[in-house]
Amino acid sequence: MKIINFFINLDDILDHYFPDRQMYFRTNGDVRFITVSKNVQIFLCTGLLCFFVWCSFISYNYVYLDEILTEKNDEVEQAKENYLKIEQQYAELQNEIQKSAAALEQRQKYIQQVLEENGEVMSPVLPLNDNDDLTAPEYVNVDENDNDQEARNVIRDEKLEKLYVDLKRVEMQQNQLVKNMNDEVDQKLSFLSDTLTKAGITPEKMMELANLPLEPSASGGPFIAVSNISEANLDTHAFDSLFYKRAHLENIKTALDHLPIISPPEKHYVSSKFGMRRDPFTRKWATHNGLDMAGWRNTPIDSGGAGIVTRAGRNGAFGLFVEIDHGNGFKTKYGHLSKVKVERGEKVEANQLIGLMGSTGRSTSTHLHYEIWFNGKPIDPLKVLKAAKDVQKIKQQKHDA
């Protein structure tokens, strides 16, 4: 009923606004008229309204289309710019990981070298394989394949994260190994320093006379590509410390080669020590620069170390006398010999026969007066001979640090 009333009211309204109208036309005295019905009027008004709406829509699109396109282009450009930034960040991270991997590989080679020199074997463990692909994927249009690009980014991020974790794991393992190596070298240096100190020798002066640096320079050495390590984001302090300490240890060992550690007579007893004593002839206190080693007459006297004979023959109160320059500031002197078996300028080896024990010169009985000089000053031969066993271990690299 309501619907019928609605249509009746609507029809009344249309009749009110669109009543039948007549249009009169007069031509040459003739009058004609045309009746325009309600339906025709409604049709014409509807057509005009549609035309107006269409014109408005076209005008709006025409006016604002350029702005819409510009905004859309800006959004696309921004998306591309964001993508390029992500790609750049990825490339930088990828490059950093590759440099770190190369540095870790170099450090692993150095660790392997040190372990092999110490008689140990270790298989390097690095997370990177030949099949690992660190190449960034090609650019993908963000409009056409957004989902595919997002999937690639997720896979790529997961791969990078795994590589980063693996590299950190290897770095931690290497740092622990190097820490243990540093501790071992520190113990060896301490052992060596104590041995030399007990013998009355300062390692620094010994190295100075041997023209060896107290602190080795960074050039050379086992690092083939130090730049890779320094450029990578890795802590190199422990490795640098190990390199310098091992070089320092080798320099001390090199300087130590000149130290005379052989006891000239194999069989003897000490009849007078180094230092202050009462002179056997005057009974007055006097300085004794050597060690008196008594034994049977003509006991073989050997060279305390390799060197060159600088004096051989009679030498005042020393009687028959031999002096050997071992280099690096070390000299040995042998007095009161019964016979000299070498000549001046002759090159001798360690433990080579140079004379026979006697009592020539200012001597009370058969013995060898043995002196060791270092850097122009006499040192106690007994201390050197007591340290000889440890020095021999150091030279043979068999000392227990």
Secondary structure, DSSP 8 states (H G I E B T S, - for coil): -HHHHHHHHHHHHHHHHS--EEEEEEETTEEEEEEE-HHHHHHHHHHHHHHHHHHHHHHHHHHHHHHHHHHHHHHHHHHHHHHHHHHHHHHHHHHHHHHHHHHHHHHHHHHHHHHHHTT-------S--TT----------TTT-HHHHHHHHHHHHHHHHHHHHHHHHHHHHHHHHHHHHHHHHHHHHHHHHHHHHHTT--HHHHHHHTT--SS--SSSSS-S-HHHHHHSS---HHHHHHHHHHHHHHHHHHHHTT---S-SSSS-EEEE-SEEEE-TTT-SEEEE-SEEEE-STT-EEE-SSSEEEEEEEE-GGG-EEEEEEEETTEEEEEEEEEEE---TT-EE-TT-EEEEEB--SS-SSSEEEEEEEETTEEE-HHHHHHHHHHHHHHHTT----
